Amino acid sequence: MFIGVLLIFSAISAAILAVRWYQLDQRLTSCGIPTMWLNPKHIITGDFPAILDSVTAFLDKNNGIGALRSPAGKPFVIVNSPELLRKVLTGVPQKKMHANGVQNPLVGAFSPKLLKLERKVSSAIDSTSILLLKTLTDLFDNFCERETRAPPGSDSAASLRSFWWQVRLCLLFGKNTWNKTTISHCENRFYAEVGQFASLLINMFPAAKYLPLPSTIWYRYSVYKLREHLREEIIQFEANGRDGGKKYGPWAMLNEIDNKETMDLKIDLCMKMLFVGIGPLTDIICWMLYHIAGDQKLQGRLVEEIKTKNSKDFRSVSTLPLMDATYKETLRMYSPVHVGRVTQVEQVLNSYKIPKGCDFMTNMHFIHRSPKYFKDPGDFDPSRFLKHLDSSKPFFPFSIGARSCPGSQISACVAKLFLSRLLSSYRLELDPKPQSAIKTGFNLVMPIRPQNLFLKIRHR
């Protein structure tokens, strides 16, 4: 009986999804825009790099614009033309898509209260805070030392992601020691949201986030558990750590939140600061370490640059040309952000009239990995950023326009400091374990996330 009801429910749901998909497809393709179907084989095997490359080739062939069709998601407009991208992001009314409403809106990414918190960290970095510098370098050194003792075949990407939560929490609360429970709450909430991003049902019907589906229940439960945990941490911080305490550094972002604000707003701000860009940044660092480990000549040049410039603080690591070029080349190859928008008005792109209410998406991979804009785009070559980048070569790692990533400068500074500390005392090598085992878990609206990344960190 139960199985029969389940089968009927599944059949009805599939029919509704098919009708909805057809409606969206007809609205979008009625303007005559060229369309592309994703290769089902690539979807089934999870070969997402092949999907990205095929979409890039399709866009290059059709003057930088097209519509993407997939049985695993709703149809949407995609572009890799810099001119069209600027027009959509800066020239017409549009609203940002955040998992199609999966996450109830917290404070806006550009709200005065959130920007005030970001300025707190920026000012600490700009003033080369000795205490913050020592705290972060101690964290980095401890992580590297632990990794030297990691057993063969350990996933370096997983270790780095877990560690980076400690860095975020340290900047937020001013405390450098966190237990596994806190890290676990952060990871559970993060991966639950990633699952919601990939949900076909919620992408097609945003209201489905209110249904008691297992993935949605888990997402909301993980959010609830983390919020309650943060509530306890904030109470402890306000009792013992505001404006500096024995366990809390004076750079803590929470010092910038008025005590009079409601607890819910304080938690919202903490959630926002914890999760904005955390996944993409750790992915970028993972890929940067992977390429440096695989190119000992590049690694030697970076070590020499670090030693020559005596780069041990925030300002000095920002003045290293090769370090900066390596970071930018990683951003080019593994773009950390995607662009998701919903058109608010009808707009004309390359003579195609895109109706109001259509979904618009691009992954910067479509631009940064296009041979139309970069020579040998699949090669990791930092030298392309050692000279002035030609204006004809578009480089938008953190998007453009009013909604570009607000924390990009802080991320770059902390990432370079980490790499500087690592290479100063340790040598990076690829683990003999076959590197072909590296997997890339993501979908079209997520960065290329490495899994099974096997690196060795040894003392110099």
C-alpha positions in Angstrom: 0.0 0.0 0.0 2.7 2.4 1.0 4.8 1.6 -2.0 1.8 2.2 -4.3 1.1 5.6 -2.8 4.8 6.5 -3.1 4.9 5.5 -6.8 1.7 7.5 -7.5 3.2 10.5 -5.7 6.5 10.2 -7.6 4.7 9.9 -10.9 2.5 13.0 -10.2 5.6 15.0 -9.1 7.6 14.0 -12.2 4.7 15.1 -14.4 4.4 18.5 -12.6 8.2 19.0 -13.0 8.0 18.1 -16.7 5.2 20.6 -17.3 7.0 23.3 -15.3 10.2 22.6 -17.2 8.4 22.9 -20.6 6.8 26.2 -19.6 10.2 27.7 -18.6 11.8 26.4 -21.7 9.1 27.8 -24.0 9.3 31.2 -22.4 13.0 31.4 -22.8 13.5 29.8 -26.3 10.6 31.7 -27.9 13.0 34.5 -28.8 15.1 32.2 -31.1 18.2 32.1 -28.9 20.5 29.2 -29.7 20.2 26.3 -27.3 22.3 23.5 -26.0 21.5 20.2 -24.3 24.0 19.0 -21.7 25.5 15.6 -22.5 23.6 13.0 -20.3 26.8 10.9 -20.2 28.7 13.7 -18.6 25.9 14.3 -16.0 25.7 10.6 -15.1 29.5 10.1 -14.8 29.9 13.4 -12.9 32.4 14.7 -15.5 31.7 18.4 -14.8 34.9 19.8 -16.3 33.8 18.2 -19.6 30.4 19.9 -19.2 32.1 23.3 -18.5 34.4 22.9 -21.5 31.5 22.0 -23.8 29.4 24.9 -22.7 32.4 27.2 -23.2 32.9 26.0 -26.8 29.1 26.4 -27.5 29.2 30.0 -26.3 32.3 30.8 -28.3 30.6 29.5 -31.4 27.4 31.6 -30.8 28.9 35.0 -30.1 28.9 34.6 -26.4 25.2 33.9 -25.6 22.9 30.9 -25.6 20.3 29.0 -23.6 21.2 25.9 -21.6 18.9 22.9 -21.4 19.3 20.0 -19.0 17.1 17.3 -17.6 18.8 18.0 -14.3 17.7 21.6 -14.0 15.6 24.4 -15.4 16.6 26.2 -18.7 18.5 29.5 -18.4 20.4 32.1 -20.4 24.2 31.8 -20.3 26.8 34.2 -21.6 30.6 34.4 -21.8 30.8 37.7 -23.7 32.3 40.4 -21.4 30.2 43.0 -23.1 27.0 41.2 -22.5 28.0 40.3 -19.0 28.6 44.0 -18.2 25.2 44.9 -19.8 23.3 42.4 -17.7 25.1 43.2 -14.4 25.4 46.9 -14.6 23.0 48.2 -17.3 19.6 46.7 -16.5 17.4 46.1 -13.5 17.9 42.6 -12.1 17.8 40.8 -8.8 20.3 38.3 -7.4 19.4 34.6 -7.0 20.4 33.0 -3.7 19.6 29.4 -4.2 16.2 30.6 -5.4 15.2 31.5 -1.9 16.5 28.3 -0.3 18.0 30.3 2.6 15.8 32.7 4.3 17.4 36.1 3.7 19.7 37.2 6.4 21.3 40.7 6.4 22.1 41.8 2.9 25.6 41.3 1.6 26.1 45.0 1.4 24.2 46.2 4.4 25.9 48.8 6.5 26.1 46.5 9.5 27.9 43.7 7.5 30.3 46.1 5.8 31.2 47.5 9.2 32.3 44.0 10.3 34.3 43.6 7.1 36.0 46.9 7.7 37.0 45.7 11.2 39.1 43.0 9.7 40.4 45.2 6.9 41.5 47.9 9.4 43.3 45.2 11.5 45.1 44.0 8.3 45.9 47.5 7.1 47.4 48.5 10.4 49.4 45.3 10.4 48.1 44.3 13.8 50.9 42.4 15.5 48.6 40.4 17.7 46.4 39.3 14.8 49.4 38.5 12.7 50.9 36.3 15.4 47.6 34.6 16.0 47.1 33.7 12.4 50.7 32.7 11.8 50.5 30.4 14.8 47.4 28.8 13.4 49.0 28.3 10.0 52.2 26.9 11.5 50.2 24.4 13.7 48.2 23.3 10.7 51.3 22.7 8.6 53.0 20.8 11.4 50.0 18.5 11.8 50.0 17.9 8.1 53.6 16.7 8.2 52.4 13.9 10.4 49.3 13.0 8.3 49.2 9.4 7.2 49.8 8.6 3.5 46.7 9.0 1.3 45.1 11.7 3.5 42.8 14.1 1.6 44.6 17.5 1.9 41.5 19.3 0.6 39.3 17.9 3.4 41.9 18.9 6.0 42.3 22.4 4.7 38.5 23.0 4.6 38.1 21.9 8.2 41.0 24.1 9.3 39.7 27.2 7.4 36.6 27.2 9.6 39.0 27.9 12.5 40.4 30.9 10.7 37.0 32.3 10.0 35.9 31.8 13.6 39.1 33.4 14.8 38.5 36.5 12.8 34.9 36.7 13.9 35.3 36.0 17.7 39.0 36.7 18.2 39.5 33.2 19.7 42.0 30.9 18.0 41.0 27.6 19.7 37.8 25.8 18.6 36.5 22.3 19.3 35.3 19.8 16.8 31.6 20.4 17.7 31.7 24.0 16.4 33.5 22.9 13.2 31.1 20.1 12.7 28.1 22.5 13.0 29.6 24.8 10.4 30.4 22.0 8.0 27.0 20.4 8.3 25.2 23.6 7.6 27.5 24.4 4.6 27.1 21.0 2.9 23.4 21.0 3.6 23.1 24.3 1.7 25.2 23.0 -1.1 22.7 20.2 -1.4 19.8 22.7 -1.6 21.6 24.6 -4.4 21.7 21.4 -6.4 18.1 20.4 -5.8 16.2 20.2 -9.1 12.8 20.5 -7.3 13.7 23.7 -5.4 15.3 25.2 -8.5 12.1 24.6 -10.5 9.7 25.5 -7.6 11.3 27.8 -5.0 8.2 27.2 -2.7 9.3 23.6 -2.4 11.8 24.7 0.3 8.8 24.7 2.6 8.0 21.0 1.9 9.0 18.5 4.6 11.6 16.8 2.3 14.5 15.0 3.9 17.1 17.4 2.4 15.2 20.4 3.5 14.6 19.1 7.0 18.3 18.4 7.3 19.2 21.8 6.0 16.9 23.6 8.5 18.0 21.4 11.3 21.7 22.1 10.6 20.9 25.9 10.5 19.0 25.6 13.8 21.8 23.8 15.5 24.5 26.2 14.4 22.4 29.2 15.3 21.9 27.8 18.8 25.6 27.1 19.1 26.5 30.7 17.9 24.0 32.1 20.4 26.0 30.4 23.3 29.3 31.7 21.9 28.0 35.2 21.5 26.7 35.2 25.1 30.2 34.0 26.3 31.9 36.6 24.2 29.8 39.5 25.5 30.3 38.3 29.1 34.1 37.9 28.8 35.6 39.0 25.6 34.1 42.3 24.3 36.9 44.8 23.6 39.5 42.1 24.4 39.7 39.5 27.1 42.1 36.8 28.1 40.7 34.4 25.5 39.6 36.9 22.8 41.6 39.1 20.5 40.7 42.8 20.2 40.4 42.5 16.4 37.2 40.4 16.8 34.5 41.4 14.3 31.9 41.0 17.0 33.3 44.1 18.8 31.7 46.1 16.0 28.2 44.9 16.8 26.2 47.2 19.1 25.2 45.4 22.3 21.7 46.9 21.8 21.1 44.9 18.7 18.9 41.9 19.0 20.4 38.4 19.5 18.9 37.2 16.2 20.6 40.0 14.2 23.9 39.2 15.9 23.5 35.6 14.9 22.6 36.6 11.4 25.7 38.7 11.1 27.9 35.8 12.4 26.3 33.4 9.9 26.9 35.8 7.1 30.5 36.4 8.0 31.2 32.7 8.5 29.7 31.5 5.2 30.3 34.3 2.6 32.9 32.9 0.3 34.2 30.2 2.6 33.8 27.3 0.2 35.3 29.1 -2.9 38.3 30.5 -0.9 39.3 27.1 0.4 38.9 25.6 -3.1 41.2 28.3 -4.5 43.8 27.6 -1.8 43.6 23.8 -2.5 44.1 24.2 -6.2 47.0 26.7 -5.7 48.8 24.2 -3.4 48.2 21.5 -5.9 49.8 23.3 -8.8 52.7 24.6 -6.7 53.3 21.0 -5.4 53.4 19.8 -9.0 55.8 22.5 -10.3 58.9 22.4 -8.2 60.5 25.1 -10.3 57.6 27.5 -9.6 57.8 26.5 -5.9 61.5 27.4 -5.8 60.9 30.8 -7.3 58.1 31.5 -4.8 60.4 30.5 -1.9 63.2 32.7 -3.2 60.8 35.7 -3.6 59.4 35.2 0.0 62.9 35.1 1.5 64.3 38.0 -0.6 61.4 40.3 0.4 61.4 38.9 4.0 57.6 38.6 3.6 56.2 37.9 7.1 53.3 40.3 7.5 50.1 41.4 5.7 51.6 44.3 3.8 54.7 42.6 2.5 52.9 39.5 1.2 50.7 41.8 -0.9 53.8 43.2 -2.7 55.1 39.8 -4.1 54.6 39.8 -7.9 55.0 36.1 -8.4 52.8 35.3 -5.4 50.1 37.6 -6.7 50.4 36.2 -10.2 50.1 32.6 -8.9 47.0 33.6 -6.9 45.4 35.3 -9.9 46.2 32.4 -12.2 44.4 30.1 -9.8 41.4 32.4 -9.7 41.4 32.3 -13.5 41.4 28.6 -13.8 39.1 27.9 -10.8 36.8 30.8 -10.7 35.4 31.1 -7.2 32.0 32.7 -8.0 29.1 32.3 -10.3 26.6 34.8 -11.5 22.9 34.2 -11.0 20.3 36.8 -11.8 16.6 37.1 -12.6 15.8 39.7 -15.3 13.4 42.4 -14.0 12.6 43.8 -17.4 12.7 42.5 -21.0 16.2 43.1 -22.4 17.8 42.7 -25.8 21.1 40.8 -26.0 22.6 40.2 -29.4 19.2 40.9 -31.0 17.5 38.3 -28.8 14.6 39.6 -26.7 15.0 38.0 -23.3 11.7 38.0 -21.5 11.2 39.5 -18.1 11.6 36.9 -15.3 14.1 34.7 -17.1 17.0 33.1 -15.2 20.4 34.3 -16.3 23.6 32.5 -15.2 27.2 32.4 -16.0 30.2 30.6 -14.5 33.3 32.7 -15.0 34.9 29.4 -16.2 33.1 30.1 -19.5 35.2 33.3 -19.9 38.4 32.5 -18.2 38.9 29.1 -19.9 37.9 30.3 -23.3 40.7 30.3 -26.0 39.0 33.3 -27.4 40.4 35.4 -24.5 43.4 33.4 -23.1 46.1 31.5 -24.9 46.3 27.9 -23.8 43.6 28.4 -21.2 43.9 24.9 -19.8 47.6 25.5 -18.8 48.5 26.8 -15.3 50.8 29.7 -16.2 51.3 32.5 -13.6 53.5 34.4 -16.0 50.5 35.7 -17.9 49.8 37.9 -14.8 53.4 39.0 -14.3 53.0 41.7 -17.0 50.1 44.1 -17.4 47.0 42.2 -18.4 45.7 43.3 -21.7 42.3 45.0 -21.3 41.0 42.7 -24.1 41.5 39.7 -21.7 38.6 39.8 -19.3 39.3 38.8 -15.8 36.4 38.8 -13.4 37.2 36.3 -10.6 34.8 38.0 -8.1 32.2 39.2 -10.6 31.6 42.8 -11.5 29.0 45.5 -10.8 27.3 46.5 -7.6 26.9 42.9 -6.4 30.5 41.7 -6.8 32.1 39.9 -3.9 32.6 42.3 -0.9 35.3 40.2 0.9 37.7 39.6 -2.0 40.6 41.7 -0.7 40.5 40.2 2.8 40.4 36.7 1.3 43.4 37.4 -1.0 45.5 38.8 1.9 44.9 36.0 4.3 45.4 33.3 1.6 48.8 34.9 0.6 49.9 35.0 4.2 49.0 31.3 4.6 51.0 30.4 1.5 54.0 32.5 2.6 54.1 30.9 6.0 53.8 27.4 4.5 56.5 27.8 1.8 58.9 29.6 4.3 59.4 26.4 6.3 57.8 23.5 4.4 58.1 21.9 1.1 55.1 20.8 -0.9 55.0 17.6 -2.9 52.4 15.5 -4.7 51.7 12.3 -2.8 52.8 9.2 -4.8 49.1 8.1 -4.6 47.7 8.4 -8.2 46.6 12.0 -8.6 44.2 10.9 -11.3 42.0 10.0 -8.4 41.2 13.7 -7.9 37.5 14.3 -8.1 35.7 17.6 -8.7 32.4 17.8 -6.8 30.2 20.7 -8.0 27.4 21.7 -10.3 27.3 24.5 -12.9 26.6 27.2 -10.3 29.4 26.1 -7.9 33.2 26.3 -8.0 35.3 23.3 -9.0 35.7 21.7 -5.6 38.7 19.2 -5.4 38.2 15.9 -3.5 40.8 13.2 -3.0 43.6 15.8 -3.3 46.8 14.0 -2.0 49.6 16.3 -1.0 52.7 15.9 1.2 54.0 18.7 3.4 57.6 18.2 4.6 60.0 20.3 6.6 62.6 22.1 4.5 
